[in-house]
Amino acid sequence: MIVMQLGNVGKSFGTDRIFTNINLEIKKGETVGIVGKNGAGKTTLMKMMAGELSVEDGRITTPKGISIGYLTQQMTLESTQTVRDEMMRPFAELLRTQEEMNATTAWLAEHDYQDLSYDEQLEKYDRLQNTFESSGGYTIDAQIKTVLTGLNFSNSDLERNVDAFSGGQKTRLALGQMLLSKPDLLLLDEPTNHLDMSTVAWLEQYLNSFTGAIAIISHDRYFLDRTVDKIFEVEMHRGTLYHSNYTKYVKEKEKNFSLQVKAYEHQQKEIKQLETFVEKNIARASTSNMAKSRRKKLEQMDRMDTPMIDRKSARFSFDITRESGNDVLRIKSLAIGYEETLNSGIDLNVDKGDRLAIIGPNGIGKSTLVKTIAKQLPRHEGEIIYGTNVSIGYYDQKQAEFTSNRNVLEELWHEYPEMNESDVRKVLGRFLFTQEEVLKSVNDLSGGEKARIQLARLMLEKNNLLILDEPTNHLDIDSKEVLEEALQNFPGTILFVSHDRYFIDRIATKIVEMDQQHVKVYNGDYSYYRHKKDEQASLTIQTENSQAGGQNGSDYHQQKQKRNEMQKLKRSAARVEEMILELEEEISTIEEKLAEPEVYGDYEKAAEYDQQLNDRKEALEQQMLEWEALEEQIEEV
């Protein structure tokens, strides 16, 4: 069932064209990730889908009765009521049904079966109870607690007034209320903002079990990979749909672009040959008819547009003025905080060349720790020993929210007055500030643009220890990837805080997990860290089972059978996945052949390849069905 359809949708702001001819269908049960660079029009498109912006060109249609929930980036829940009262709002209709049930129950208690209306009231109660039960009325409290616990709230928070919470917490409450409302179409604009890693992981699971349709704007590539079925890319005023998660979309996009370039080049070569023949032979009596025939073919040819892709990205690198010693930081019994101590007893060693990612729940003190190390905050207790020649470059997530009355050029030039203007412009150009954009007021810039100014400053400092607090906040995916490449090639040491798991996995060589009164170091990237955490969780479960009385022979046998069954299913799934990859490669090869002029110009060859393509696609569909069945069996086991 299609819950929303966009047909040839376009939007402009004044003379600026945002996008044109956007076509998209969203079906029940689908999750679509909307991606594109900052300024491409993703949020504008979602606002139009939510009905908050008018549709100038084309149409957006939804079936009658479809409910839509829309979470904006800035949305917070503003209320003087308790959290419980606000979380009950999505169940208003069910609660009215419950009131009717109670009133009917009271009537039945006051009358007996001899009353003429008794049977009618009894039938009414049965009808109301069936509706209440089938709609989850008896699990309202459980649903609310599940969502709030997942979003990192405690049971005691239910009785607190909403206006007592912080802005970030109110955003999470708004998300919770929307999830509980269970709309037919859920529109989420950067839903992982203000969420720590464990909460994002919970949200992924929740969305994967959501029965309605979902459209998500996100720069979190790991989150997109784990939630979406399709990627809708908004680029260069147009939209393109890819039937894959984010990682596969990146590869598919490059492959499609290569195919388009080849097909375009083939056509251009054919056009050139036809034009040359016409030019040389149109005036000759003996070849004039042939030339006219080719000229007619040229006139009737459906000419391809030049394939275009937006490769405009920042390009920068970090260098150092001089190297540090091998011992970069030695942290002993450190206590951190503002007026009160937030965390203490922190011991940590940082060596030259380390890339340490500091992770942990919100409020545990990650930003406070890096601020203290960067000498932005005084330490409460303990010591930080800085190594020989260590120079610190610090990037604060809040720096992308700074204000200034200067323009972009003046802002950077003010920091480096010894540079000449042309060199400052060159640096800014590397961060996508063109000739006109360097004259824009800093106060008029987006968070992403301000972040690029701060990265430009950091690049010019040439420090050998980079301390970064949420460096990917405000950056679009392309900018993140450029930053990742720059950090991977950085010859110094990096200490950073991030919730971006994809970013952590690409940069970190060590994971520092912060807990209350405790830090633990894992010598590996994020994938290794997750493996070790899963391993620890498994051991904990085994220990708890053992303490509860141990496994008897039957339990052990059942567990062994399950493990064997799981291994068989996983091996079968792996074989099917290999077959799927092979079929996809074959389909890609055949599609390339069909794009060649000597094939599509020869009916018999084209028909032969077309039949092969259909056969492979049918085989792929069968393999996909088999893979889905195996995955379901694996989940059941």
VEXLUMDREN-836126 format. One record per residue (C-alpha): residue number from 1; residue in one letter; x, y, z. Coordinates in Angstrom, 1 decimal. Layout:
<rs>
 pos code     xx     yy     zz
 NUM    A      X      Y      Z
...
</rs>
This chain:
<rs>
 pos code     xx     yy     zz
   1    M    0.0    0.0    0.0
   2    I    1.4    3.4   -1.0
   3    V    1.1    5.9    1.9
   4    M    2.6    8.9    0.1
   5    Q    3.3    9.6   -3.6
   6    L    5.3   12.6   -4.9
   7    G    4.9   13.4   -8.6
   8    N    7.1   15.9  -10.4
   9    V    7.5   18.0   -7.2
  10    G    9.5   21.2   -7.5
  11    K   10.4   24.0   -5.2
  12    S   12.0   27.5   -5.5
  13    F   12.8   30.2   -3.0
  14    G   12.7   33.4   -5.1
  15    T   15.0   32.9   -8.1
  16    D   16.9   30.0   -6.4
  17    R   15.7   26.6   -7.7
  18    I   16.0   24.0   -4.9
  19    F   14.8   20.9   -6.8
  20    T   12.6   19.9   -9.7
  21    N   10.7   16.8  -10.9
  22    I   11.0   14.9   -7.7
  23    N    9.3   11.5   -7.9
  24    L    9.0    9.2   -5.0
  25    E    6.6    6.5   -3.7
  26    I    6.7    5.4    0.0
  27    K    4.9    2.2    0.8
  28    K    3.8    0.8    4.1
  29    G    6.6   -1.0    5.9
  30    E    9.3    0.8    4.0
  31    T   12.1    2.9    5.5
  32    V   13.5    5.5    3.1
  33    G   16.7    7.4    4.0
  34    I   16.9   10.9    2.4
  35    V   20.5   12.0    1.8
  36    G   22.3   14.8    0.2
  37    K   24.7   17.7    0.9
  38    N   23.8   20.5    3.3
  39    G   21.7   22.9    1.3
  40    A   20.5   20.3   -1.2
  41    G   16.9   20.7    0.0
  42    K   16.3   17.6    2.1
  43    T   14.6   19.4    5.0
  44    T   12.6   21.5    2.5
  45    L   11.4   18.4    0.8
  46    M   10.4   16.8    4.2
  47    K    8.5   19.9    5.2
  48    M    6.5   19.7    2.0
  49    M    5.8   16.0    2.7
  50    A    4.6   17.0    6.2
  51    G    2.4   19.7    4.8
  52    E    4.3   22.5    6.4
  53    L    5.4   24.0    3.1
  54    S    3.3   24.5    0.0
  55    V    3.8   22.4   -3.2
  56    E    4.6   24.8   -6.1
  57    D    5.1   22.3   -8.8
  58    G    3.7   18.8   -9.1
  59    R    1.7   17.1   -6.4
  60    I    2.1   15.2   -3.1
  61    T   -0.8   12.8   -2.4
  62    T   -1.7   10.5    0.4
  63    P   -4.7    8.1    0.8
  64    K   -7.6    9.2    2.9
  65    G   -7.1    8.7    6.6
  66    I   -3.3    8.4    6.5
  67    S   -1.7    9.9    9.7
  68    I    1.7   11.6    9.5
  69    G    4.1   12.2   12.3
  70    Y    6.9   14.8   11.7
  71    L    9.9   15.3   14.0
  72    T   12.0   18.4   13.1
  73    Q   15.6   19.0   14.1
  74    Q   14.5   21.8   16.5
  75    M   11.4   20.1   17.9
  76    T   11.0   20.0   21.7
  77    L    8.1   19.0   23.8
  78    E    6.9   22.2   25.6
  79    S    4.4   21.5   28.4
  80    T    3.6   22.2   32.1
  81    Q    2.1   18.7   32.4
  82    T    3.9   15.6   33.7
  83    V    5.7   13.3   31.3
  84    R    3.1   10.6   32.0
  85    D    0.3   13.0   31.0
  86    E    2.1   13.9   27.7
  87    M    2.9   10.3   26.9
  88    M   -0.8    9.4   27.4
  89    R   -1.9   11.9   24.7
  90    P   -1.3    9.5   21.7
  91    F   -3.7    7.1   23.4
  92    A   -6.6    9.6   23.8
  93    E   -8.9    7.6   21.6
  94    L   -8.2    4.4   23.5
  95    L   -8.7    6.1   26.8
  96    R  -12.1    7.3   25.6
  97    T  -12.9    3.7   24.8
  98    Q  -11.8    2.7   28.3
  99    E  -14.1    5.4   29.8
 100    E  -17.0    3.9   27.8
 101    M  -16.1    0.5   29.0
 102    N  -16.1    1.7   32.6
 103    A  -19.4    3.4   32.2
 104    T  -20.9    0.3   30.6
 105    T  -19.5   -1.8   33.5
 106    A  -21.1    0.5   36.0
 107    W  -24.5    0.3   34.2
 108    L  -24.3   -3.6   34.1
 109    A  -23.5   -3.6   37.8
 110    E  -26.7   -1.6   38.6
 111    H  -29.0   -3.7   36.4
 112    D  -29.8   -7.3   35.9
 113    Y  -30.4   -9.5   32.9
 114    Q  -34.2   -8.9   33.1
 115    D  -33.7   -5.3   32.0
 116    L  -34.7   -4.8   28.4
 117    S  -31.4   -3.1   27.6
 118    Y  -29.1   -5.6   29.4
 119    D  -28.2   -7.7   26.4
 120    E  -27.6   -4.6   24.3
 121    Q  -25.3   -3.2   26.9
 122    L  -23.5   -6.5   27.3
 123    E  -22.9   -6.7   23.6
 124    K  -21.6   -3.1   23.7
 125    Y  -19.2   -3.9   26.4
 126    D  -17.9   -7.0   24.5
 127    R  -17.4   -4.8   21.4
 128    L  -15.6   -2.1   23.3
 129    Q  -13.4   -4.6   25.1
 130    N  -12.4   -6.3   21.9
 131    T  -11.4   -2.9   20.3
 132    F   -9.5   -1.9   23.5
 133    E   -7.6   -5.2   23.7
 134    S   -6.8   -5.4   19.9
 135    S   -5.5   -1.8   19.9
 136    G   -3.1   -2.5   22.8
 137    G   -5.2   -0.8   25.5
 138    Y   -4.0   -3.2   28.2
 139    T   -0.3   -2.5   27.4
 140    I   -0.4    1.3   27.4
 141    D    1.7    1.7   30.5
 142    A    4.2   -1.0   29.2
 143    Q    4.5    0.8   25.9
 144    I    5.2    4.1   27.5
 145    K    7.8    2.6   29.9
 146    T    9.5    0.7   27.0
 147    V    9.9    3.9   24.9
 148    L   11.0    6.1   27.8
 149    T   13.5    3.6   29.1
 150    G   14.8    3.2   25.5
 151    L   15.2    7.0   25.3
 152    N   17.2    7.0   28.6
 153    F   14.5    8.2   31.0
 154    S   13.8    6.5   34.3
 155    N   10.4    5.5   35.8
 156    S   10.6    8.3   38.3
 157    D   10.8   10.8   35.4
 158    L    7.1    9.9   34.5
 159    E    5.9   12.1   37.4
 160    R    8.2   15.1   36.7
 161    N    6.9   18.1   34.8
 162    V    8.1   18.4   31.2
 163    D    9.3   21.9   31.6
 164    A   11.8   20.8   34.3
 165    F   13.9   19.0   31.6
 166    S   16.7   20.3   29.4
 167    G   16.3   21.2   25.7
 168    G   17.9   17.9   24.6
 169    Q   15.7   15.9   26.9
 170    K   12.6   17.7   25.6
 171    T   13.6   16.7   22.1
 172    R   13.8   13.1   23.2
 173    L   10.4   13.4   24.9
 174    A    9.0   14.8   21.6
 175    L   10.4   11.8   19.8
 176    G    9.0    9.4   22.4
 177    Q    5.5   10.9   22.1
 178    M    5.7   10.6   18.3
 179    L    6.8    7.0   18.4
 180    L    3.9    6.2   20.8
 181    S    1.4    7.8   18.4
 182    K    2.4    5.2   15.7
 183    P    1.5    7.2   12.6
 184    D    1.1    5.6    9.2
 185    L    4.1    7.6    8.0
 186    L    6.9    8.7   10.3
 187    L    9.0   11.7    9.0
 188    L   12.2   12.1   11.0
 189    D   14.7   14.9   10.4
 190    E   18.0   14.0   12.1
 191    P   16.4   11.9   14.9
 192    T   19.8   10.8   16.3
 193    N   20.7   14.3   17.4
 194    H   20.9   14.5   21.2
 195    L   21.0   10.7   21.5
 196    D   24.0    8.8   22.9
 197    M   25.1    5.5   21.4
 198    S   23.0    3.1   23.5
 199    T   19.9    5.2   22.8
 200    V   20.6    5.3   19.0
 201    A   21.0    1.5   19.1
 202    W   17.6    1.2   20.8
 203    L   16.0    3.5   18.3
 204    E   17.4    1.4   15.4
 205    Q   15.7   -1.7   16.9
 206    Y   12.4    0.2   17.5
 207    L   12.3    1.5   13.9
 208    N   13.1   -1.9   12.5
 209    S   10.0   -3.3   14.2
 210    F    7.8   -0.3   13.3
 211    T    4.9   -1.5   11.1
 212    G    4.3    1.8    9.3
 213    A    6.3    3.7    6.7
 214    I    9.3    5.8    7.7
 215    A   11.3    8.6    5.9
 216    I   14.6    9.6    7.6
 217    I   17.0   12.5    7.0
 218    S   20.3   11.6    8.6
 219    H   24.0   12.1    8.3
 220    D   24.6    9.1   10.5
 221    R   25.8    6.5    8.0
 222    Y   25.9    3.6   10.5
 223    F   22.3    4.4   11.5
 224    L   21.2    4.5    7.9
 225    D   22.8    1.2    7.2
 226    R   21.0   -0.5   10.0
 227    T   17.5    1.0    9.4
 228    V   16.7    1.9    5.8
 229    D   15.6   -0.2    2.8
 230    K   16.1    2.5    0.2
 231    I   18.1    5.7   -0.2
 232    F   16.6    8.7   -1.9
 233    E   19.4   11.1   -2.9
 234    V   18.7   14.8   -3.5
 235    E   21.5   16.2   -5.6
 236    M   21.9   18.9   -8.2
 237    H   18.1   19.8   -8.1
 238    R   17.0   16.3   -8.7
 239    G   16.2   13.1   -6.8
 240    T   17.4    9.5   -7.4
 241    L   16.1    6.4   -5.7
 242    Y   18.5    3.5   -4.8
 243    H   17.1    0.2   -3.5
 244    S   19.8   -0.4   -0.9
 245    N   21.2    0.8    2.4
 246    Y   23.8    3.6    2.6
 247    T   27.0    1.6    2.0
 248    K   25.6   -0.2   -1.1
 249    Y   24.1    3.1   -2.4
 250    V   27.6    4.7   -2.5
 251    K   29.0    1.9   -4.6
 252    E   25.8    1.7   -6.8
 253    K   25.9    5.5   -7.4
 254    E   29.5    5.3   -8.7
 255    K   28.7    2.3  -10.8
 256    N   25.6    4.0  -12.3
 257    F   27.5    7.1  -13.0
 258    S   30.2    5.1  -14.9
 259    L   27.5    3.3  -16.9
 260    Q   25.9    6.7  -17.8
 261    V   29.3    8.1  -18.8
 262    K   30.0    5.1  -21.1
 263    A   26.6    5.2  -22.7
 264    Y   26.9    9.0  -23.2
 265    E   30.4    8.6  -24.7
 266    H   29.1    5.8  -27.1
 267    Q   26.3    8.1  -28.2
 268    Q   28.5   11.1  -28.7
 269    K   30.9    8.9  -30.8
 270    E   27.9    7.7  -32.9
 271    I   26.7   11.3  -33.3
 272    K   30.1   12.5  -34.4
 273    Q   30.3    9.7  -37.0
 274    L   26.8   10.5  -38.4
 275    E   27.5   14.2  -38.5
 276    T   30.8   13.6  -40.3
 277    F   29.2   11.3  -42.9
 278    V   26.4   13.9  -43.5
 279    E   28.8   16.7  -43.9
 280    K   31.0   14.8  -46.4
 281    N   28.2   13.2  -48.4
 282    I   25.2   15.4  -48.4
 283    A   26.3   17.4  -51.5
 284    R   27.3   14.3  -53.6
 285    A   24.5   13.0  -55.8
 286    S   25.6    9.4  -55.4
 287    T   25.5    9.5  -51.6
 288    S   23.0   12.2  -50.9
 289    N   20.2    9.9  -50.0
 290    M   22.4    8.0  -47.6
 291    A   23.4   11.3  -46.0
 292    K   19.8   12.4  -45.7
 293    S   18.9    9.1  -44.1
 294    R   21.6    9.6  -41.5
 295    R   20.6   13.2  -40.9
 296    K   17.0   12.0  -40.2
 297    K   18.4    9.5  -37.7
 298    L   20.3   12.4  -36.0
 299    E   17.1   14.5  -35.9
 300    Q   15.1   11.6  -34.4
 301    M   17.8   10.5  -31.9
 302    D   16.9   10.8  -28.2
 303    R   20.0   12.6  -27.1
 304    M   21.3   11.9  -23.6
 305    D   22.1   14.8  -21.2
 306    T   25.7   15.0  -20.1
 307    P   26.1   12.8  -17.0
 308    M   26.7   15.0  -14.0
 309    I   27.6   14.3  -10.4
 310    D   28.2   16.8   -7.6
 311    R   31.8   16.2   -6.6
 312    K   32.1   19.6   -4.9
 313    S   33.7   18.8   -1.6
 314    A   36.0   20.5    0.9
 315    R   39.6   19.4    0.5
 316    F   42.1   19.9    3.4
 317    S   44.7   18.1    5.5
 318    F   46.2   18.5    8.9
 319    D   49.9   18.8    9.3
 320    I   52.2   19.5   12.3
 321    T   55.0   22.0   12.9
 322    R   57.1   19.6   15.0
 323    E   56.7   16.1   16.4
 324    S   55.9   15.3   20.0
 325    G   57.7   12.8   22.2
 326    N   56.5    9.2   22.4
 327    D   54.7    9.9   25.7
 328    V   52.0   12.4   24.8
 329    L   49.7   12.3   27.9
 330    R   49.9   10.5   31.3
 331    I   46.7   11.0   33.3
 332    K   46.6    9.8   36.9
 333    S   43.7    9.8   39.4
 334    L   42.1   12.7   37.6
 335    A   38.9   14.2   38.9
 336    I   36.9   16.5   36.6
 337    G   33.8   18.7   36.7
 338    Y   32.6   22.3   36.9
 339    E   31.6   23.5   40.4
 340    E   31.0   19.9   41.5
 341    T   33.1   16.8   40.7
 342    L   31.4   14.9   37.8
 343    N   33.9   12.0   37.5
 344    S   37.0   10.9   39.3
 345    G   39.7    8.3   39.5
 346    I   40.5    8.6   35.8
 347    D   43.8    6.9   34.6
 348    L   44.7    7.1   31.0
 349    N   47.9    6.9   28.9
 350    V   48.1    8.4   25.4
 351    D   51.1    7.5   23.2
 352    K   52.3    9.2   20.0
 353    G   50.2    8.2   17.0
 354    D   47.2    7.0   19.0
 355    R   43.7    7.7   17.8
 356    L   41.6    7.4   20.9
 357    A   37.8    7.6   20.7
 358    I   36.1    8.5   24.0
 359    I   32.6    7.0   24.3
 360    G   29.9    6.6   27.0
 361    P   26.4    7.8   27.9
 362    N   25.4   11.4   27.9
 363    G   26.2   13.3   31.1
 364    I   29.1   11.0   32.1
 365    G   31.8   13.7   31.5
 366    K   33.3   13.0   28.1
 367    S   33.3   16.6   26.9
 368    T   34.4   17.7   30.4
 369    L   37.3   15.3   30.2
 370    V   38.6   16.6   26.9
 371    K   38.1   20.2   27.9
 372    T   40.2   19.5   31.0
 373    I   42.9   17.9   29.0
 374    A   42.8   20.8   26.5
 375    K   43.3   23.2   29.4
 376    Q   39.8   24.8   28.9
 377    L   38.8   23.7   32.4
 378    P   40.8   23.3   35.6
 379    R   41.2   19.8   37.0
 380    H   39.7   19.0   40.5
 381    E   42.2   16.4   41.5
 382    G   45.0   14.2   40.1
 383    E   47.5   15.2   37.4
 384    I   47.9   15.4   33.7
 385    I   51.5   15.1   32.5
 386    Y   52.0   16.5   29.0
 387    G   54.8   15.0   27.0
 388    T   57.8   16.7   25.3
 389    N   56.8   19.2   22.6
 390    V   53.1   18.4   22.8
 391    S   51.0   21.2   21.2
 392    I   47.2   21.0   21.4
 393    G   44.7   21.9   18.8
 394    Y   41.2   21.9   20.3
 395    Y   37.8   21.7   18.5
 396    D   34.7   22.2   20.5
 397    Q   31.3   21.1   19.2
 398    K   29.9   24.4   20.5
 399    Q   32.3   26.3   18.3
 400    A   30.0   25.7   15.3
 401    E   27.4   27.9   17.1
 402    F   29.7   30.9   17.6
 403    T   28.6   34.4   16.6
 404    S   30.6   37.2   15.0
 405    N   29.9   40.5   13.2
 406    R   32.8   39.9   10.8
 407    N   32.4   38.3    7.4
 408    V   34.1   34.9    6.6
 409    L   37.3   36.4    5.2
 410    E   37.7   38.8    8.1
 411    E   37.0   36.1   10.6
 412    L   40.0   33.9    9.5
 413    W   42.2   36.8    8.6
 414    H   41.8   38.3   12.1
 415    E   43.3   35.1   13.5
 416    Y   46.2   35.1   11.1
 417    P   46.9   38.8   10.2
 418    E   50.4   37.9    8.9
 419    M   48.9   36.1    6.0
 420    N   48.1   38.0    2.8
 421    E   44.5   38.1    1.5
 422    S   45.0   35.8   -1.4
 423    D   46.4   33.1    0.8
 424    V   43.5   33.4    3.3
 425    R   41.1   33.2    0.3
 426    K   42.9   30.0   -0.9
 427    V   42.5   28.4    2.5
 428    L   38.8   29.3    2.6
 429    G   38.4   28.0   -0.9
 430    R   39.6   24.6    0.3
 431    F   36.7   24.7    2.8
 432    L   34.2   25.5    0.0
 433    F   34.0   29.2    0.6
 434    T   34.0   30.7   -2.9
 435    Q   34.8   34.3   -3.9
 436    E   31.3   35.6   -3.1
 437    E   30.8   33.4    0.0
 438    V   33.9   34.7    1.8
 439    L   32.0   38.1    2.1
 440    K   29.0   36.5    3.8
 441    S   28.4   37.5    7.5
 442    V   29.4   34.8    9.9
 443    N   26.1   35.3   11.8
 444    D   24.2   34.3    8.6
 445    L   26.1   31.0    8.2
 446    S   24.7   27.5    8.9
 447    G   26.1   25.3   11.6
 448    G   28.0   23.3    8.9
 449    E   29.6   26.4    7.4
 450    K   30.7   27.6   10.8
 451    A   32.1   24.2   11.5
 452    R   34.2   24.5    8.3
 453    I   35.6   27.8    9.5
 454    Q   36.7   26.2   12.8
 455    L   38.3   23.3   10.9
 456    A   40.2   25.8    8.7
 457    R   41.5   27.4   11.9
 458    L   42.5   24.0   13.3
 459    M   44.4   23.2   10.0
 460    L   46.4   26.4   10.1
 461    E   47.5   25.8   13.8
 462    K   49.5   22.7   12.8
 463    N   49.4   21.2   16.3
 464    N   50.6   17.6   16.9
 465    L   47.8   16.6   19.3
 466    L   44.2   17.2   18.1
 467    I   41.5   17.1   20.7
 468    L   38.1   17.0   19.0
 469    D   34.7   17.2   20.7
 470    E   32.0   15.9   18.4
 471    P   33.8   17.1   15.2
 472    T   31.2   15.6   12.8
 473    N   28.2   17.5   14.3
 474    H   26.8   20.0   11.7
 475    L   28.7   18.3    8.9
 476    D   27.0   16.6    5.9
 477    I   28.2   13.1    4.9
 478    D   30.6   14.4    2.2
 479    S   32.3   16.8    4.6
 480    K   32.5   13.9    7.2
 481    E   34.3   11.8    4.6
 482    V   36.8   14.5    3.8
 483    L   37.5   15.1    7.5
 484    E   38.0   11.3    8.0
 485    E   40.5   11.2    5.2
 486    A   42.4   14.2    6.6
 487    L   42.5   12.6   10.1
 488    Q   43.6    9.3    8.7
 489    N   46.6   11.0    7.1
 490    F   47.4   13.2   10.1
 491    P   50.9   12.4   11.4
 492    G   50.2   13.3   15.0
 493    T   48.0   12.1   17.8
 494    I   44.2   12.3   18.1
 495    L   41.9   12.2   21.1
 496    F   38.2   12.7   20.3
 497    V   34.6   12.4   21.6
 498    S   32.0   11.2   19.1
 499    H   28.6    9.5   18.8
 500    D   29.2    8.8   15.1
 501    R   29.9    5.1   15.0
 502    Y   30.9    5.1   11.4
 503    F   33.3    7.9   12.0
 504    I   34.7    6.2   15.1
 505    D   35.2    2.9   13.2
 506    R   37.2    4.7   10.5
 507    I   39.4    6.8   12.8
 508    A   39.9    5.1   16.1
 509    T   42.7    2.7   17.0
 510    K   41.6    2.5   20.6
 511    I   38.2    2.9   22.3
 512    V   38.0    4.6   25.8
 513    E   34.7    3.7   27.4
 514    M   33.7    6.0   30.2
 515    D   31.5    5.0   33.0
 516    Q   30.9    6.5   36.5
 517    Q   34.2    6.4   38.4
 518    H   35.8    4.2   35.7
 519    V   37.4    4.2   32.2
 520    K   38.3    1.1   30.2
 521    V   40.5    1.0   27.1
 522    Y   39.8   -1.4   24.2
 523    N   42.8   -1.8   21.8
 524    G   40.9   -1.7   18.5
 525    D   38.4    0.1   16.4
 526    Y   34.6    0.3   17.0
 527    S   33.8   -3.0   15.4
 528    Y   36.3   -4.7   17.7
 529    Y   34.8   -2.9   20.7
 530    R   31.3   -4.1   19.8
 531    H   32.6   -7.6   19.4
 532    K   34.2   -7.5   22.9
 533    K   31.0   -6.0   24.4
 534    D   28.9   -8.7   22.9
 535    E   31.4  -11.3   24.1
 536    Q   31.2   -9.9   27.6
 537    A   27.4   -9.8   27.5
 538    S   27.3  -13.5   26.5
 539    L   29.7  -14.4   29.3
 540    T   27.5  -12.5   31.8
 541    I   24.4  -14.4   30.7
 542    Q   26.3  -17.7   31.0
 543    T   27.5  -16.8   34.5
 544    E   23.9  -15.8   35.6
 545    N   22.6  -19.1   34.3
 546    S   25.3  -20.9   36.2
 547    Q   24.6  -19.1   39.4
 548    A   20.9  -19.7   39.0
 549    G   21.5  -23.5   39.3
 550    G   23.5  -24.3   36.2
 551    Q   22.5  -26.0   33.1
 552    N   21.2  -29.5   33.4
 553    G   21.9  -32.1   30.7
 554    S   18.7  -31.3   28.8
 555    D   19.3  -27.5   28.8
 556    Y   22.9  -28.1   27.6
 557    H   21.7  -30.4   24.8
 558    Q   19.0  -27.9   23.7
 559    Q   21.6  -25.1   23.6
 560    K   24.0  -27.2   21.6
 561    Q   21.3  -28.1   19.1
 562    K   20.4  -24.4   18.7
 563    R   24.0  -23.5   18.2
 564    N   24.4  -26.2   15.5
 565    E   21.1  -25.1   13.8
 566    M   22.2  -21.5   13.9
 567    Q   25.6  -22.3   12.3
 568    K   23.9  -24.3    9.5
 569    L   21.4  -21.5    8.8
 570    K   24.2  -18.9    8.8
 571    R   26.3  -21.0    6.4
 572    S   23.2  -21.4    4.1
 573    A   22.6  -17.7    4.3
 574    A   26.2  -17.0    3.4
 575    R   26.0  -19.2    0.4
 576    V   22.8  -17.5   -0.8
 577    E   24.4  -14.1   -0.2
 578    E   27.4  -15.1   -2.4
 579    M   24.9  -16.2   -5.1
 580    I   23.1  -12.9   -4.8
 581    L   26.3  -11.0   -5.3
 582    E   27.2  -13.1   -8.3
 583    L   23.8  -12.5   -9.9
 584    E   24.0   -8.7   -9.2
 585    E   27.5   -8.7  -10.9
 586    E   26.0  -10.6  -13.9
 587    I   23.1   -8.2  -14.1
 588    S   25.4   -5.2  -14.0
 589    T   27.6   -6.7  -16.8
 590    I   24.5   -7.4  -19.0
 591    E   23.2   -3.9  -18.4
 592    E   26.6   -2.5  -19.6
 593    K   26.3   -4.7  -22.7
 594    L   22.8   -3.4  -23.4
 595    A   24.1    0.2  -23.2
 596    E   26.6   -0.5  -26.0
 597    P   25.5    0.8  -29.5
 598    E   26.5   -2.4  -31.3
 599    V   24.1   -4.2  -29.0
 600    Y   21.1   -1.9  -28.7
 601    G   21.4   -1.2  -32.4
 602    D   21.1   -4.9  -33.2
 603    Y   17.6   -6.2  -32.4
 604    E   18.6   -9.8  -32.2
 605    K   21.6   -9.2  -29.9
 606    A   19.5   -6.8  -27.8
 607    A   16.7   -9.4  -27.5
 608    E   19.2  -12.1  -26.5
 609    Y   20.8   -9.9  -23.8
 610    D   17.3   -8.8  -22.6
 611    Q   16.3  -12.4  -22.1
 612    Q   19.5  -13.1  -20.2
 613    L   18.8  -10.0  -18.0
 614    N   15.2  -11.2  -17.3
 615    D   16.5  -14.7  -16.4
 616    R   19.1  -13.3  -14.0
 617    K   16.6  -10.9  -12.4
 618    E   14.1  -13.8  -11.8
 619    A   16.9  -15.9  -10.3
 620    L   17.9  -12.9   -8.1
 621    E   14.3  -12.5   -6.9
 622    Q   14.2  -16.2   -5.9
 623    Q   17.5  -16.0   -4.1
 624    M   16.3  -12.9   -2.2
 625    L   13.2  -14.7   -1.1
 626    E   15.3  -17.6    0.0
 627    W   17.7  -15.3    1.9
 628    E   14.7  -13.5    3.6
 629    A   13.3  -16.9    4.7
 630    L   16.7  -17.9    6.1
 631    E   17.0  -14.6    8.0
 632    E   13.6  -15.2    9.5
 633    Q   14.6  -18.7   10.6
 634    I   17.8  -17.3   12.1
 635    E   15.8  -14.7   14.1
 636    E   13.5  -17.4   15.4
 637    V   16.4  -19.6   16.6
</rs>
